Amino acid sequence: MRLMRAFLLVIWSCLLLTVSCSDDDSGPEKAPEKLSVTYVYIGETEILAAGDNKNVKTEERIEIRFDKSVDIVSAEKNIRLLDDSGQAIHLEFTFFNENKLVKMDHEELSENSTYTLSISGGLKGGNDEVFKEQSYTFTTFTPPLLLESIVVDGFQVNPAARIKDVKRNVSIEFGFNSSIEAEDLTVYSSFTQNGAPVGYTLKQVNEKSVSFSANQALEGYKKFRFRISSNIENRIGKPFDGLELNFYTELDSSYKFPEISDDELLTKIQEQTFKYFWDFGHPVSGLARERNTSGENVTSGGSGFGVMAIIVGIERGFITRQQGVERLNTMVDFLGNAERFHGAWSHWLNGTTGKANPFSLKDDGGDLVETSYMVAGLLAARQYLNSGNAIENSLITKINELWEAIEWDWYTRGGQNVLYWHWSPNYGWDMNMKIQGYNEALITYVMAASSQTHSISADVYHQGWAKNGSIQNGNEYYGISLPLGKNLGGPLFFAHYSFLGIDPRKLSDNYANYWDQNKNHTLINRAYCIENSKGYVSYSADCWGLTASDNHEGYSAHSPNNDLGVISPTAAISSIPYTPVESMQVIRFFYYLMGDQLWGEYGYYDAFNVTQQWTASSYLAIDQGPVIIMIENYRSGLIWNLFMSCPEVQSGLSKLGFTYE
């Protein structure tokens, strides 16, 4: 029995030992697996746990990618979006890719606000994986304030474009991309004209729109500027690039002077313009000053125009015949004693001494083109004078002496078949400027061919001026054929200077009919201005004419190929023989509607540029002269008839192949 008990005890001990050894072999309990975030995106912006997450869009979906599947119920409980006060934003969950990708939609977030995407430690994976708490802080984007529309007088405009003809009681509505208060804009805006403040009012139209109105009717043809400063960001908390809106008002259509007949108006213009040559005639020489501010500087060519103007002045009763003859005597005597260069005068002279004043560095000698303008005027005066009167007959003799002394043939520079513009005793022929067409110098060749003492051959004209026919154009511009010259015709003084004396009516040569040339040139210039491809202010059928004149930058020969926005009154007015209806339309416009800006003591100011808000205060002899003379040629043909009555001129024209019939 004892033996049996001992045996059972051993067996039991072994069993216990076996169980104990089995338990020891199982080892320590395993830790649960971890769940982690692969990335977080809001829209296209990656959100980093330790990053400075800025400018996050307010309406974009949130995406969280995990490395393992997540438990859906757990995810919806433990992923939260909190605003800066800790309030939870409602999220709509969608799960993809075996629940590894969680997408959350939400209401639009507030701009420029801070939010926290919180993933708590309670989140479980699909297989009970554990997650260590993580949070992502980000700031939402602040969209800039954008100006989406500007409506001026009912039409949407581009602030970068030139905005013209705005009503003087302008109405403007500004539309923005987000809400804006008129009061906020008022604090940071301004409205000015030429730097001076102008009263205005801003009113709320709706949440995103504000209207603008001036407190009074604005001046016509003026440039106004409305600005909103970018500093408004300090008030509204949104970036704004600022605004500068420039616009030009329409012309004030009220008449500035009492209405008179067209005939009376033309006389008024002639009389007022004539005063320039009378009042600004130099006290010693009687010659015309280059411009109203020239002092001692007088001009030979402009004085030739002045001689013709004196004839008109006598005929129109602006001065007596005796006054006119006395002034002509003074001028002719001065010219006889002035410095000359093979008979030619310089462009500019000292009005007291008669010495040449340099026009440019090497242009200090004879100027053949300016000399031809002077002689054309003197010959017209010669024809006007009465040889039966002793004083006037003496003046005729002196004019002939001046005319016969000009060595036109010497200016062929040694017998070349071309005339040269300049010669200087100091620089010789260094200017090296051939007189070649087509331009304002046709009169120079006519005078040179008409000379009875120093004439040129016809070959000089045909080869030099006409360049064997290459002065011809023949193209059409705006449906108008141009017989001669450069594209679009060039400045309008080409149609004026030579034709103050030369009568283009029925005048032709091998190259053109000169009435057609001048008329079509004028119409092309007008059509170009009406088209106004550069969008300048004021250009229209009422306001056209590009020619040489002063401008806001100095002086230039304005033309369709050199258009700075400058209208020169002399251009359209002096074209009145060619375009009487169209020019008269301009004359009325300049006088009645723009007279408060353009009309002065000596007629129309030299030029203006509404786009640049500039009007000349100047008068120039070479622009004043054509106005009075061409109006007279239109009205009576006076200067044309006088000049063309010169037997030398008829001979010279015939010599060059011109016909006049």
Secondary structure by P-SEA (a helix, b strand, c coil): caaaaaaaaaaaaaaaaaaaaaaaaccbbbbbbbbbbcccccccbbbbccccccccccbbbbbbbbcccccaaaaaaccccccccccccbbbbbbcccccbbbbbbcccccccccccccccccccccbbbbcbbbbbbbbbbccccccccccccccccccccccccccbbbbbbbccccccaaaaaaccccccccbbbbbbbbbccccbbbbbbcccccccbbbbbbbbccccccccccccbbbbbbbbccccccccccccaaaaaaaaaaaaaaaaaaacccccccccccccccccccaaaaaaaaaaaaaaaaaccccaaaaaaaaaaaaaaaaaccccccccccccccccccccccccccccccaaaaaaaaaaaaaaaaacccccaaaaaaaaaaaaaaaaccccccccccccccccccccccccccccccccccccaaaaaaaaacccccccaaaaaaaccccccccccccccccccccccccccccccccccccccccccccccccaaaaaaaaaaaaaaaaaaaccccccccccccccccccccccccccccccccccccccccccccccccaaaaaaaaaaaccccccccccccccccccccccccccccccaaaaaaaaaaaaaaccaaaaaaaaacaaaaaaaaaaccccc
